[in-house]
């Protein structure tokens, strides 16, 4: 299956937390989208690999994904090895996404940082004809980085106002990871994500970036290369002017 956009995360819920609004919006516009998580989350403080797999499936259905997959890289041990690069190269060649989303390379969790480097390098290597995986070579047009813990100066912001409610629903599919009255079911240990106010922080961040472009909710993205604009007059039209204070 060929995808238009493929998002990679180290763990189930990584993509949902930060850029699922954009993924949902792309799906609503007719693009085929997918998410691949490198690990099964077996080292997470709360839940289990089996529980997180079910939650990942529920979130994928909520987002309307055309494809979703969990790889078998050990949780907490995502490393920039050749073996792991090959695993990602095979997925990129299989799905042939026009764009790839990856976490920003500066992150709190080491797995997130390693995922960023792995995906960026694998996206390039996937286009090499002499790298044999018994698949046709393919290189995505662009690798786009989404924000995790640390902020960056965004290259662009996507308006997700009409899809924020659905984004929250996809996040809430991960019942084991978030605050829940029946704590005993998922473990009593509190994490950064399981704090009762965590989801409020997600909404606040989305409102912050939405405010930068004059909308209710937004998601920021970063690209390493300059962005080509054919027509600056058309690009910086009325919507842009309305967003400027």
N, C-alpha and C positions, 0 to 999 in steps of 0.2 A: 504494500500500500504506500502510495506517495503522499507525503504530508506537505502542507504549506509552512507550518511552524511546529518546531519540536523543542520542548523545554526540558532541560536536564536539572535534576536536583540530587543532592547527596542522600536525602532521606525523604520518605513520604511525608508530605505537608510542607516541604520547603517552598515549592512553587506556589502552592495554594495561598500561603501566607503573604506573598509579596507581589505576585504578578498574575494571579488567576483571573482578575478582572479583565486584563488584556487578552488572555487566552480565551475567555468566555466571549468577549466582544468579537474576536476574530472568527470564532465558530459561528456566531450569530450573523456574520457577514458572508458566510458560505465557505470560509476557508477550513481545510482539514487540519486539525491540531492534535498534538499528542504530548505526553509527559513520560519521561523515563527517569526513574530513581535508581541511583547506582547501588544502594544497599537495601536490605530488608528491615533495617531498624532494630536488629536483635539486641543491640547494646543500650537501647534507650532506657532511661530510668523508669518510665511508665509504659505499661502495655507489653506486648510481645510481638514477635515477627508475624505470627498468625493473625493477631488482632489488627496490626497495622496494615497487613495485606487486604483484609476485609474493608478497613476504613479507606484505603487507597482506591479500591474499586468503587466504593460508594461516592467518594469525591469525584472520581473520573466520570461517573454517570451524571452527577450533578452539573459538571462542567461541559458535558456534551462532547467529550473527546472522541476522536476517531481511533486513537490508539493509546494504550497505557501499558507500561511494563516495568517490572522490578528486576534489576540485575542482581548478581550474587557476590559483589565486592563486599568484604567484611566491614560491618559497621564499626566506626572508630578507627579503621585502618585503610581508609581511602588513600592510596599512594600513587604517585606519578610514575608508575611502572609501565614497561612496554606491554605487558600482558593486559593491563587495564586500558591502555590506549587502544589496543586492538579490539577490545570489547565494545568500546564506544564507536570506533571506526566502522565496525560491522553494523551497528544500529543506524549510523548516519547513511551508510551506503544502502541499507535496506529500505529506509524511509525516504531518502532523498529530500530532506526539508529545504525549502527556500531560505528560511532563516532559522537560527538556533538560539535559544535563550540559555544563559548560564549564570551562575551566581557571580557577583562582584568578587574580585580576587583578594580583597582585604576583608576578612571576616573573623568573627569570634570563635567559631568552631573550625578546627583544622580540616575536617572533612569538606567543609564548604570551600575553603581556599584551594584544596587539592582538586576538587571537582571543577573549579573555575579553570585551573591550569590544564587539567586533563581534557576538558571539552574544547577549549580554544585550540590546543595543539592537535587533537584528534580531528577537528573540523578541517584543518589544513592538510594533515596527512592523508585524510580520506580521499583527497583529489589526486594523489600520486599514482600514476598508472602502473608503476613497477612494484607497488606494495600489494602483494597478492593475498586476498582473503576469499578467493573464488567468487568475487562480486565485481561489478563494474565500478570504476572510480567515480566519486562524486564529491564535490566541494560546495557547501552551502554558500549563498551569496554573502551572508553577513552573520557574525556572532554578536549577539546583543546581550549585555550584562544587566541583570536585575539586582536591586539593592537587598541586602540582608540586614545585618546589624548596624554597619557603619554607613553613613551618608556619603554621597558623592555629588559633584556638580553634574546634573543630568544633561545628556545630549538632547533628549526630548522627553516629553511627558504625555502619556495617553489618558484621555478623558474616559473614565470608567463609571461615570455617574449613573448611567442606566443599568449597570451590571454589578454594582456594589453589593446589593442585597443577595444576589446569586453567589458572589464571591464569599460572603460571610457564611452562606449555607454550605459551600464546599469545605470551608475551614472547619465548621462544626461537625463535619463527618468524622473528624478525628477525636472522638469522645475520650479516648484513653489519654490524650495529651493535654486536654484543657480542663479547666475547673469544672467539677461535677459534684453535686451533692452526695452521691454515693461513691465516695472516694475509695472505699475498700475494694470495689470491683476492679479498679485499675492500679491500686497501690497508694500508700499514704504519703509518699515522698513528693514534696513540692518542687517544681522546677520553674525556670523563668517563664515558660509557656503556660504552666498550669496556674499561675497567679490569677486571681479573679479579675484583675484590671488589665490583663494582657490584651484581650480583644479590643478594649477601649483604646489602647495604644495603636493598634492597627488602624482603627477608624480615624484616629487623630492624625496619623502619618498620611493616610490617603487624603484627608481634608487639607492638610498642609500643601501637598503637591497639587491638589486640585485648585487651591487658591492661587497658585503661581500662574495658572493658565485661565483663571476666571471661571472655573466650574466647581461642582460640589466635591468630586472625588477624582484623584489622579494617581497614576503609577509612574515612577521615574525609571529611565533606562539610560545606559551609557554605551557608546561605541568607541572603539579605539581610533578609528579612522575619521577623516573629515567626511561630512555628509554632502553629497552632491545635490544642488538645487538648480533646476533648469530655469525657473522663472521666479526671481525674488519678489517681483511685484505681486504676482498671484499668490505666492506662498505667504507673504506677510500681509494678508488681507484683513477684512473686518474682524474676524474672530481673534486674530492676534492682537489687534488694536484694543479690543474690548478687554483683553486679559491684562494689559499693561496698566499699572496704577497711575 
